[in-house]
Amino acid sequence: MAGRKALKVYLDLLSQPCRAVLIFLKINKLPHAVEYVALRKGEQRSPEFTKLNPMQKVPVMDDNGFVLTESDAILKYLATTYNVPDHWYPKHPERRARVDEYTAWHHMNTRLHAAKVFIFEVLLPRVTGQPTDAGKVDKALAELEGTLDKLENMFLKRQAFLCGDDISLADLLAICELMQPLGGGRDILKDRPKLLTWKSRVQSALSDSFDDAHSVLYRLRDKAKL
Amino acid sequence: MYLAEKFHSPDHWYPADLQKRALVNEYLSWQHSAIRMHAAKIIWLKLLIPKAMEVEVPKDKMDSAIENLNGTLKQFEEKFLQDRPFIVGDQISLADLVAVVEIIQPLGAGLDVFENRPKLRAWKDRVREAVGSELFDEAHQNILSCQEIVETMDRNKFEAYKPQIVKYFLS
């Protein structure tokens, strides 16, 4: 083990996929170092960070020189390289395929639509100084409703978690995206009992690591309430 | 990935080596909101919407779609190809397969993405050879003859979808 450094991750906790990576590292007690990259300050555009990741995005993982981007690839790498419980990314081909199925669908569904609500309601007005475009927020909310319907009717139809009877990477990625609009004081799950029950199961499985990772988002929410 | 595991296909498709596998996963993840998103639009905006649905596509929408495509192809070459023969290394993997079918799609609308992109063209040729030219060409037959297919197709086929498609691509 001599000369082997701890895993390093580059994160901004305002970013949904970053939170998923941090929660995974903490819940599984994987030794790691975090370097925070403040997106709001443009730190992802610094020459050093650009050298590490020319895409100028977070999260980034550096495992002793092996640099990897894309949160679902990072989570799958961590789940298979390190000793974590099987349920996160099952070895069984059919069960693993279910997680892969969700993580593929996730990009253009959960991630796309939940992020848009936050972007139009909180991020853009903050960055541009312009008032919120209510029309765009409403459109994003309508599209999100479609995604929430599918989550309930497809993935959660007859099971406690998105890909089976136990929590997996899918639930972790999904919950972090669905939490994001809370930064603007909006609870998108409040009228969805099935998803709320799923959420509390996920939070229970993630214990302290969940609230710790979301502390930045909670602070943003509290500011929005004022 | 499921097929590769279940049917024990040759290792290079989805390597057992976890770092190589991670690089395949990295590409498969990135491509959703990059190559797939931008390349798939072209055939709609350049061919299907104007020719099959006879709806005019504003020039600025087309220009911005092409600009996005150019940007994403540049990122593909600079990060995912670099000087390697294939995305993950010396051998073809699922990443190359998923990439090539998306990148070829705009050709169906008459947009040659390989023109002035010798590196991309060389990669495509390697993928075609690795897959087997007969199989590769067979798989791409329909998309490459898309323009002719549209000439003779029944326009009514699209009527039911027109409002959704126009809303999705042109709003």
Chai-1 contact restraints between the chains, C-beta under 6 A:
chainA,res_idxA,chainB,res_idxB,connection_type,confidence,min_distance_angstrom,max_distance_angstrom,comment,restraint_id
A,P54,B,K79,contact,1.0,0.0,6.0,A-B,restraint_1
A,F66,B,Q19,contact,1.0,0.0,6.0,A-B,restraint_2
A,L68,B,A22,contact,1.0,0.0,6.0,A-B,restraint_3
A,L68,B,E26,contact,1.0,0.0,6.0,A-B,restraint_4
A,T69,B,E26,contact,1.0,0.0,6.0,A-B,restraint_5
A,E70,B,E26,contact,1.0,0.0,6.0,A-B,restraint_6
A,E70,B,S29,contact,1.0,0.0,6.0,A-B,restraint_7
A,E70,B,W30,contact,1.0,0.0,6.0,A-B,restraint_8
A,D72,B,S29,contact,1.0,0.0,6.0,A-B,restraint_9
A,A73,B,A22,contact,1.0,0.0,6.0,A-B,restraint_10
A,A73,B,N25,contact,1.0,0.0,6.0,A-B,restraint_11
A,A73,B,E26,contact,1.0,0.0,6.0,A-B,restraint_12
A,A73,B,S29,contact,1.0,0.0,6.0,A-B,restraint_13
A,K76,B,N25,contact,1.0,0.0,6.0,A-B,restraint_14
A,Y77,B,A22,contact,1.0,0.0,6.0,A-B,restraint_15
A,T80,B,L18,contact,1.0,0.0,6.0,A-B,restraint_16
A,T81,B,L18,contact,1.0,0.0,6.0,A-B,restraint_17
A,P93,B,E5,contact,1.0,0.0,6.0,A-B,restraint_18
A,P93,B,K6,contact,1.0,0.0,6.0,A-B,restraint_19
A,A97,B,Y2,contact,1.0,0.0,6.0,A-B,restraint_20
A,D100,B,M1,contact,1.0,0.0,6.0,A-B,restraint_21
A,H107,B,H32,contact,1.0,0.0,6.0,A-B,restraint_22
A,H107,B,S33,contact,1.0,0.0,6.0,A-B,restraint_23
A,M108,B,H32,contact,1.0,0.0,6.0,A-B,restraint_24
